[in-house]
C-alpha cells in the first residue's frame, strides 16, 4: 500500500484528521484533503494535470451541497477518473446507501466511526480492483 496517494473528502475536519491518522498508520503518507466535492474535484484535476494522479479517494457520502454520490458519478463520467478507486465513508446505517454507492461504481465502504481494520481492508480491496 505504500507509495499510494489518497484524497480524503469530508466536510468534518475532525473526520479528515482521524482518517489521515489511520492512513499514516498504514504507511500511507501522501494525503490530500478536501472539505467539499468541488474542492475534491479541483484537487483531482490539478494532480492529474501535474502527472501526479491520486490513487484512491476516501469520501464522505453525506455533505452539504454536492454529495459523495455526486462526486462518484462525476468521476465515473470523466474518462480521466472513470476507474479511480473510490471508498465510501458513511455514518448512514441504511444498506440502500451502500448499495447506491457500489452500484454507482464505488469499490468499497466503511462506516463511521471508522474501524481501522475495516478501513485497511476496504483500501486494500479497492487498490486491488475488487469490490467490497
VOMI-93526 format. One record per residue: x, y, z of N, C-alpha, C, O in turn; residue in one letter. Coordinates in steps of 0.1 Angstrom, whole numbers, padded with zeros to 4 digits, always signed. Atoms other than C-alpha are relative to their C-alpha. Example, Ala and Ser with C-alpha at 12.3 -4.5 7.8 and 13.67 -1.06 7.14 Angstrom:
2
+0009-0012+0000+0123-0045+0078+0009+0012+0000+0019+0012+0007A;-0009-0011+0000+0137-0011+0071-0008+0011+0008-0003+0022+0009S;
This chain:
132
+0008-0012+0000+0000+0000+0000+0009+0013+0000+0004+0023-0003X;-0009-0012-0001+0030+0023+0004+0001+0006-0014-0001+0000-0024X;-0002-0008+0012+0037+0050-0022-0013+0003-0008-0012+0007-0019X;+0013-0004+0006+0000+0055-0029-0005+0013+0005-0002+0017+0016X;+0006-0013-0005-0017+0089-0028-0015-0001+0002-0022-0008-0006X;+0014+0001-0004-0050+0093-0012-0006+0014+0001+0000+0023+0006X;+0007-0012-0002-0076+0121-0014-0012-0003+0010-0020-0012+0008X;+0010+0002-0011-0098+0123+0018-0010+0012-0002-0005+0024-0001X;+0011-0010+0002-0131+0142+0013-0010-0001+0011-0017-0012+0012X;+0010+0000-0010-0152+0151+0042-0003+0015+0005+0007+0023+0005X;+0003-0013-0005-0170+0182+0055+0004+0003+0014+0003+0014+0019X;-0004-0001-0014-0158+0175+0090+0015-0001+0001+0021-0011-0003X;-0014+0000-0002-0122+0185+0098+0005-0011+0010+0015-0017+0008X;-0004+0010-0009-0122+0161+0127+0000-0014-0007+0009-0022-0004X;+0000+0012+0008-0132+0132+0104+0012-0001-0009+0018-0012-0010X;-0012+0000+0009-0104+0142+0080+0012-0004+0008+0020-0012+0004X;-0012+0003-0009-0078+0142+0108+0000-0014+0004+0011-0020+0005X;+0000+0014-0005-0089+0108+0121+0003-0009-0012+0011-0018-0010X;-0003+0008+0011-0088+0093+0086+0015+0001-0004+0021-0009-0007X;-0014-0002+0003-0054+0108+0080+0009-0008+0010+0019-0014+0006X;-0008+0007-0011-0041+0093+0113+0000-0015-0004+0010-0021-0003X;+0001+0014+0004-0054+0059+0102+0009-0003-0012+0016-0013-0013X;-0008+0002+0013-0038+0062+0067+0015+0000+0003+0022-0008-0002X;-0014+0000-0004-0005+0072+0083+0005-0012+0006+0016-0017+0004X;-0003+0012-0007-0006+0042+0105+0002-0012-0010+0008-0022-0007X;-0001+0011+0010-0010+0020+0073+0012+0003-0009+0015-0005-0018X;-0011-0003+0008+0021+0037+0058-0003+0009-0012+0005+0011-0021X;+0004-0009+0011+0002+0060+0035+0002+0014+0005-0005+0019+0014X;-0004-0013-0005+0017+0094+0039-0003+0011-0011-0002+0023-0007X;+0003-0010+0010+0008+0112+0006-0015+0002-0001-0022-0005-0008X;+0015-0002-0003-0026+0125+0016-0004+0014-0004+0002+0024+0001X;+0006-0013+0003-0046+0154+0001-0013+0000+0007-0019-0011+0009X;+0013-0001-0006-0077+0166+0017-0009+0011-0007-0004+0020-0013X;+0010-0010+0006-0109+0185+0006-0012-0001+0009-0016-0011+0014X;+0012+0000-0009-0139+0196+0027-0013+0001-0008-0023+0003-0002X;+0012+0000+0008-0163+0196-0002+0003-0006-0014+0015-0008-0018X;-0001+0007+0013-0169+0179-0036+0007+0009-0010+0016+0004-0018X;-0006-0009+0010-0159+0210-0057+0015+0001+0002+0023+0000-0007X;-0014+0000-0003-0125+0212-0039+0007-0013-0003+0018-0013-0008X;-0006+0013+0002-0120+0175-0042+0002-0002-0015+0013-0006-0020X;-0001+0002+0014-0126+0175-0080+0011+0009-0005+0019+0005-0014X;-0011-0009+0004-0103+0205-0084+0014-0006+0004+0023-0005-0004X;-0013+0007-0004-0075+0186-0065+0003-0011-0009+0014-0013-0013X;-0002+0011+0009-0080+0156-0087+0005+0004-0013+0014-0002-0019X;-0004-0005+0014-0077+0176-0119+0014+0006+0001+0022+0003-0008X;-0013-0006-0002-0047+0195-0106+0011-0010+0001+0021-0009-0006X;-0009+0010-0002-0029+0164-0096+0002-0008-0013+0013-0012-0017X;+0000+0007+0013-0038+0146-0129+0008+0008-0010+0016+0003-0017X;-0007-0009+0010-0026+0176-0150+0015+0001+0003+0023+0004-0005X;-0014-0001-0004+0007+0176-0130+0007-0014-0001+0018-0015+0004X;-0005+0014+0001+0012+0139-0138+0003-0006+0013+0012-0014+0015X;-0001+0005-0014+0008+0131-0101-0014-0004+0004-0019+0001+0014X;+0014+0003-0003-0026+0114-0101-0002-0006+0014+0007-0013+0019X;+0004+0006-0013-0044+0104-0069-0003-0014-0003-0009-0018-0014X;+0002+0015+0001-0045+0066-0064-0013-0005+0006-0018-0015+0002X;+0012+0005-0008-0076+0064-0041-0007+0012+0006-0001+0022+0010X;+0008-0011-0007-0105+0086-0029-0007-0007+0011-0014-0017+0009X;+0008+0003-0011-0120+0082+0005-0010+0011+0002-0005+0022+0005X;+0009-0011+0001-0152+0102+0005-0012-0002+0009-0019-0013+0008X;+0013+0000-0008-0180+0110+0030-0011+0000-0010-0010+0006-0021X;+0012+0001+0009-0214+0103+0014-0009+0012+0001-0014+0017-0008X;+0010-0011-0003-0235+0130+0031+0008+0013+0004+0013+0014+0014X;-0006-0013-0002-0222+0165+0028-0009+0011-0005-0018+0008-0014X;+0008-0011+0005-0238+0199+0023+0004+0003-0014+0015+0002-0018X;-0003-0003+0015-0241+0209-0014+0002-0013-0007-0005-0023-0003X;-0003+0013+0007-0228+0182-0038+0004-0010+0010+0012-0008+0019X;-0003+0011-0009-0226+0149-0020+0011-0009-0005+0016-0007-0016X;-0010+0010+0005-0202+0120-0022-0005-0008-0012+0003-0011-0021X;+0005+0007+0011-0225+0103-0046+0001+0009-0013+0004+0004-0024X;-0002-0009+0012-0224+0134-0069+0015-0001-0005+0017-0001-0017X;-0015+0001+0004-0185+0132-0068+0002-0013-0007+0009-0013-0018X;-0002+0013+0006-0186+0095-0076-0005-0001-0014+0001-0005-0023X;+0006+0000+0013-0209+0099-0105+0008+0009-0010+0009+0006-0022X;-0009-0009+0008-0188+0129-0118+0012-0008-0004+0017-0006-0016X;-0012+0007+0003-0157+0107-0116-0003-0011-0011+0005-0013-0020X;+0002+0012+0009-0173+0077-0134-0004+0005-0014-0004-0003-0024X;+0003-0005+0013-0184+0100-0163+0011+0008-0006+0010+0014-0017X;-0012-0008+0005-0149+0116-0167+0010-0011-0004+0014-0018+0005X;-0010+0011+0004-0125+0094-0187+0013+0000+0008+0019-0010+0009X;-0012+0000-0008-0096+0106-0166-0001-0007+0013+0009-0012+0019X;+0002+0006-0013-0111+0092-0134-0010-0011+0001-0014-0016+0011X;+0010+0011+0001-0135+0065-0146+0003-0012+0009-0006-0018+0014X;-0003+0012-0007-0116+0037-0129+0008+0003+0013+0014-0005+0019X;-0006-0004-0012-0102+0057-0099-0006-0007+0012-0019-0006+0014X;+0006+0006-0011-0107+0036-0068-0006+0010+0010-0001+0020+0013X;+0008-0009-0008-0133+0051-0045-0006-0008+0011-0013-0018+0009X;+0006+0007-0012-0143+0041-0010-0009+0010+0007-0005+0021+0011X;+0010-0007-0007-0174+0054+0006+0002+0000+0015+0005-0011+0021X;+0000-0001-0014-0172+0066+0042-0013+0006+0005-0016+0017+0001X;+0014-0005-0004-0206+0070+0059-0004-0003+0014+0000-0013+0020X;+0006+0003-0014-0224+0073+0092-0014-0005-0002-0021-0008+0008X;+0013+0005+0003-0256+0062+0075+0000-0015+0000+0007-0022-0007X;+0001+0015-0002-0266+0027+0085-0008-0007-0011-0008-0019-0012X;+0009+0006+0010-0291+0022+0057+0008-0007-0011+0017-0002-0017X;-0007+0008+0011-0280-0006+0033-0002+0006-0014+0006+0004-0022X;+0002-0006+0014-0295+0014+0004+0011+0010-0003+0014+0011-0015X;-0011-0010+0003-0268+0040+0008+0012-0008-0006+0018-0004-0016X;-0011+0008+0005-0241+0013+0004-0002-0006-0013+0006-0005-0022X;+0004+0005+0013-0259-0003-0025+0001+0010-0011+0006+0008-0021X;-0001-0011+0009-0262+0030-0042+0014+0003-0004+0018+0005-0015X;-0014-0002+0002-0225+0036-0038+0006-0011-0009+0013-0008-0018X;-0006+0011+0008-0215+0002-0051-0006-0001-0014+0002-0003-0023X;+0006+0000+0014-0239+0004-0080+0004+0012-0008+0004+0011-0020X;-0005-0012+0007-0225+0038-0089+0014-0001-0003+0020+0008-0010X;-0014+0002+0004-0190+0025-0091+0010+0000+0012+0022+0000+0009X;-0010+0000-0011-0175+0026-0056+0005-0014+0002-0002-0024-0001X;-0006+0013-0002-0151-0002-0048-0002-0005+0014+0000-0017+0017X;+0001+0004-0013-0158-0003-0011-0007+0011+0009-0010+0021+0004X;+0006-0009-0009-0173+0013+0020+0005-0003+0014+0009-0014+0017X;-0002+0002-0014-0167+0018+0057-0009+0009+0007-0013+0020+0003X;+0010-0007-0008-0190+0030+0084+0008+0009+0011+0018+0005+0016X;-0005-0009-0011-0183+0059+0109-0007-0005+0012-0019-0008+0011X;-0014-0003-0001-0170+0057+0134+0009-0011-0006+0005-0023-0006X;-0008+0009+0009-0143+0041+0113+0009-0009+0009+0016-0005+0018X;-0008+0010-0006-0128+0009+0125+0013-0002-0009+0012-0004-0021X;-0012+0000+0008-0091+0009+0114+0002-0012-0009+0006-0012-0020X;-0002+0012+0008-0090-0027+0103-0010-0001-0011-0006-0006-0022X;+0010+0000+0011-0122-0024+0082+0005+0010-0010+0003+0008-0022X;-0005-0009+0010-0107+0007+0066+0011-0005-0008+0012-0004-0020X;-0011+0005+0007-0075-0010+0058-0004-0011-0010+0001-0011-0022X;+0005+0011+0010-0094-0040+0042-0006+0007-0012-0004+0002-0023X;+0007-0007+0011-0116-0016+0022+0010+0006-0010+0009+0006-0022X;-0010-0007+0008-0085+0003+0009+0008-0011-0008+0010-0009-0020X;-0007+0011+0007-0066-0029+0000-0008-0006-0011-0003-0008-0022X;+0009+0005+0011-0096-0043-0019-0001+0010-0011+0000+0006-0023X;+0002-0010+0010-0101-0010-0037+0012+0001-0009+0011+0002-0021X;-0012-0002+0007-0065-0007-0047+0003-0013-0008+0011-0012-0018X;-0002+0012+0008-0065-0043-0059-0011-0002-0011-0010-0012-0018X;+0010+0000+0011-0095-0035-0081-0012-0010+0003-0019-0014-0006X;+0011+0008-0004-0120-0056-0061-0011+0008+0007-0008+0017+0014X;+0011-0006-0007-0154-0046-0049-0002-0006+0014+0002-0018+0016X;+0002+0004-0014-0163-0049-0012-0010-0012+0000-0013-0017+0011X;
